[in-house]
Amino acid sequence: MSDQSTLEFRDDVVALFPGQGSLSGGAGVEWQSPRFWEILARVSDAARLDVAALLISAADDEVVRTDRAQIATFALSIVGYYDLVERGIRPRYLLGHSLGEFSALVASGLLSIEDGARLIGVRGAAMARAAAATEGSMVALMGADDGARDALDGLDDVWVANINGTGQIVVSGTRAGLDDLLARHKDLGWRRATPLPVGGAFHSPLMAPAQDELDKALTSVEWGTTDAILISNVDATVHVSSDEWRELLSRQLTSPVQFSEATLALPDTVTTTIEMPPSGVLTGLTKRIRTFERQFAPATLRELEAIEL
């Protein structure tokens, strides 16, 4: 793997790192490169899981499990990032969505690949256990009328989880709470409500039991330094201190993902987005948040290698 630190930053480029909801079976098939296997071997050893098999041969229902999807998504995103750098493009700005923040931290050099993999392994397993303890899920809401967001505050056991743009959010909740929302969403001012095929009520108070486990793991990793610029999901603000990121990664488990505000926090000089694999979701979201001159969401290694800036 080449040394990215010798390559100048592109101040006009932001790399987007997706969350686990972007992954599907066979996502790694079109990303096999000499670099691919070297990174996956390191991630697999750290996570004690055959990540290559998850990305190449696992079926959809196997790979979307929370404890598997997170590590597989992370590994594929890092593969894409290092291939991008090998092409001579090193983004100054790094923006992740939920799990994608761990990928962004590794890409920045603040975390090693191994520590990133270990943290994600702990996070994914802890979130799966928290989800099993209290049955919950998530619902995407679209087409908000005036006051629709405020109307959610009056619901029991439903919490805003992702703020992805104007009139587009995701909520988490208990089964009973979400059933009530689905039955009344139009009365509350939302034109469409779509249940999501996820394993729990993520980014809500129901994930609090996972925080203790992640907090312990966060104290055991070594942090580096970076000249990259990372914007947090929790508060849509730039942070570079390891002490800050320890707290932010913990808070992220139970706090809404402020993706819309984080995207708007990018300066106007950032004119290009490149989404790491498994790509597509974040490019679609950012298009609805603000205008960029160029946006790339390569679906294969060959498409990434064809990017010209």
Secondary structure in CASP SS format (residue, H / E / C, confidence):
PFRMAT SS
TARGET T0000
AUTHOR 0000-0000-0000
METHOD secondary structure of the structure
MODEL  1
M C 1.00
S C 1.00
D C 1.00
Q H 1.00
S H 1.00
T H 1.00
L C 1.00
E C 1.00
F C 1.00
R E 1.00
D E 1.00
D E 1.00
V E 1.00
V E 1.00
A E 1.00
L E 1.00
F E 1.00
P C 1.00
G C 1.00
Q H 1.00
G H 1.00
S H 1.00
L C 1.00
S C 1.00
G C 1.00
G C 1.00
A C 1.00
G C 1.00
V H 1.00
E H 1.00
W H 1.00
Q C 1.00
S C 1.00
P H 1.00
R H 1.00
F H 1.00
W H 1.00
E H 1.00
I H 1.00
L H 1.00
A H 1.00
R H 1.00
V H 1.00
S H 1.00
D H 1.00
A H 1.00
A H 1.00
R C 1.00
L C 1.00
D C 1.00
V H 1.00
A H 1.00
A H 1.00
L H 1.00
L H 1.00
I H 1.00
S C 1.00
A C 1.00
A C 1.00
D H 1.00
D H 1.00
E H 1.00
V H 1.00
V C 1.00
R C 1.00
T H 1.00
D H 1.00
R H 1.00
A H 1.00
Q H 1.00
I H 1.00
A H 1.00
T H 1.00
F H 1.00
A H 1.00
L H 1.00
S H 1.00
I H 1.00
V H 1.00
G H 1.00
Y H 1.00
Y H 1.00
D H 1.00
L H 1.00
V H 1.00
E H 1.00
R C 1.00
G C 1.00
I C 1.00
R C 1.00
P E 1.00
R E 1.00
Y E 1.00
L E 1.00
L E 1.00
G E 1.00
H C 1.00
S C 1.00
L C 1.00
G H 1.00
E H 1.00
F H 1.00
S H 1.00
A H 1.00
L H 1.00
V H 1.00
A H 1.00
S H 1.00
G C 1.00
L C 1.00
L C 1.00
S C 1.00
I H 1.00
E H 1.00
D H 1.00
G H 1.00
A H 1.00
R H 1.00
L H 1.00
I H 1.00
G H 1.00
V H 1.00
R H 1.00
G H 1.00
A H 1.00
A H 1.00
M H 1.00
A H 1.00
R H 1.00
A H 1.00
A H 1.00
A H 1.00
A H 1.00
T C 1.00
E C 1.00
G E 1.00
S E 1.00
M E 1.00
V E 1.00
A E 1.00
L E 1.00
M E 1.00
G E 1.00
A E 1.00
D C 1.00
D C 1.00
G C 1.00
A H 1.00
R H 1.00
D H 1.00
A H 1.00
L H 1.00
D H 1.00
G H 1.00
L C 1.00
D C 1.00
D C 1.00
V E 1.00
W E 1.00
V E 1.00
A E 1.00
N E 1.00
I E 1.00
N E 1.00
G E 1.00
T C 1.00
G C 1.00
Q E 1.00
I E 1.00
V E 1.00
V E 1.00
S E 1.00
G E 1.00
T E 1.00
R H 1.00
A H 1.00
G H 1.00
L H 1.00
D H 1.00
D H 1.00
L H 1.00
L H 1.00
A H 1.00
R H 1.00
H C 1.00
K C 1.00
D C 1.00
L C 1.00
G C 1.00
W E 1.00
R E 1.00
R E 1.00
A E 1.00
T E 1.00
P E 1.00
L E 1.00
P C 1.00
V C 1.00
G C 1.00
G C 1.00
A C 1.00
F C 1.00
H C 1.00
S C 1.00
P H 1.00
L H 1.00
M H 1.00
A H 1.00
P H 1.00
A H 1.00
Q H 1.00
D H 1.00
E H 1.00
L H 1.00
D H 1.00
K H 1.00
A H 1.00
L H 1.00
T C 1.00
S C 1.00
V C 1.00
E C 1.00
W C 1.00
G C 1.00
T C 1.00
T C 1.00
D C 1.00
A C 1.00
I E 1.00
L E 1.00
I E 1.00
S C 1.00
N C 1.00
V C 1.00
D C 1.00
A C 1.00
T C 1.00
V E 1.00
H C 1.00
V C 1.00
S C 1.00
S H 1.00
D H 1.00
E H 1.00
W H 1.00
R H 1.00
E H 1.00
L H 1.00
L H 1.00
S H 1.00
R H 1.00
Q H 1.00
L C 1.00
T C 1.00
S C 1.00
P C 1.00
V E 1.00
Q C 1.00
F H 1.00
S H 1.00
E H 1.00
A H 1.00
T H 1.00
L H 1.00
A C 1.00
L C 1.00
P C 1.00
D C 1.00
T C 1.00
V C 1.00
T C 1.00
T E 1.00
T E 1.00
I E 1.00
E E 1.00
M C 1.00
P C 1.00
P C 1.00
S C 1.00
G C 1.00
V H 1.00
L H 1.00
T H 1.00
G H 1.00
L H 1.00
T H 1.00
K H 1.00
R H 1.00
I H 1.00
R C 1.00
T C 1.00
F C 1.00
E C 1.00
R E 1.00
Q E 1.00
F E 1.00
A C 1.00
P C 1.00
A C 1.00
T C 1.00
L H 1.00
R H 1.00
E H 1.00
L H 1.00
E H 1.00
A C 1.00
I C 1.00
E C 1.00
L C 1.00
END
